[in-house]
């Protein structure tokens, strides 16, 4: 009897629909922590791109890197990720302002 219970519990864990339902049952604190971690990871990634771009530019100026193409690609990647981050922030701010305008 225990084996059938364990087997059915394993089937529930492997079922994507059930996993989605379990994720929907997260507490607000868990959802907030998950969002915080995702946001922190994204900002860290943007920062790393900026640091990489600055390092590549410094190396180009000092003559350590001769390939201008690589430096420009790193700079553009940093620029695009920063612009994307700013746009996501703007959309989140707009959504927040819209929610605050709602009448209860």
N, C-alpha and C positions, 0 to 999 in steps of 0.2 A: 504494500500500500504506500509506503514512504517513497519507493522508487517512482511510482506513477505521479506522486505529488511533485517530486523533484524534477521529473521529466517534463511535466506540464509547466513548472516554473521556468525551466530552461527555455521552453518553446515561447513563453511569454516574453522573455528577455530578448530572444532573437527576432521577434515580430516587430518590424519597424512601426506599425500603427500603434502598438501597445507602448513602445518606447516613446513615441510622440505624446501619447496620453500621459505618460509618467513625467515628461518634461513640462507639460502643461500644468501639472499639479505642484510645481515648484512654489515655494513660499515667496512672498515679495522680497525678503532679505536675500534669498538665493538668486532670484532674478536680478536684483540690484548688484550683487557680487559678480554675476556672470557678465552683466553689461559693463561694469567697471573694469573687469579684466580685459574684455574685448577692446574697450576704448583705450586702455593703458597700452595694450599690445600695438594697436594702430599708431598711437602717438610715438611710441618707442621706435617703431619702424620708420616713421617719417624723420625722426631725429637721427637715426642711423644713416639714412640716405643723405641728409644734410652734412653730417660729419664726414661721410665718405667723399662727397663732392668737394668739401673744403680741403680734405687731405690730398685728393687728386690734383686740385688746382695748385696747392702749395708745392707739390712734387713737380708739376709742370713748370712752375716759375723757377724752381731751383735746378731744373735740368735733369731730375731723376727719372721723369717720364717723358718720353719723346713722342708718344702717340697722342696727338691732340684729339683725335676721334674718341678715344676712350674717356678722356676728361670731359668732353662735351656731352657724351652719352650719360655719364654720371651726373653732370649738372642738370641735364634735362629731366632725368629720373627724379632728382631731388625737387626740381621745380614743379613737376606734374603732381608728385605726391603731396607737396605742400598746398598746391592749388586745390586739389581734391579734398584735402582735410578742411580747408577753409570753407569750401562749398558745402560739405557735410555739416559743418558747424552752423553755417547760415541757415540751412534747411531745418536743422534741429531747433534753432532759435525761433524760426518762423512757426514751426509746429507748436512750440511752447507758448508763443504769443497768441496763437489761434486758440489753444485750449484755455488760456487765461481770459480770452474775450467771450467764451461761451457762458451763457446764462444758465444757472442751475434752477 
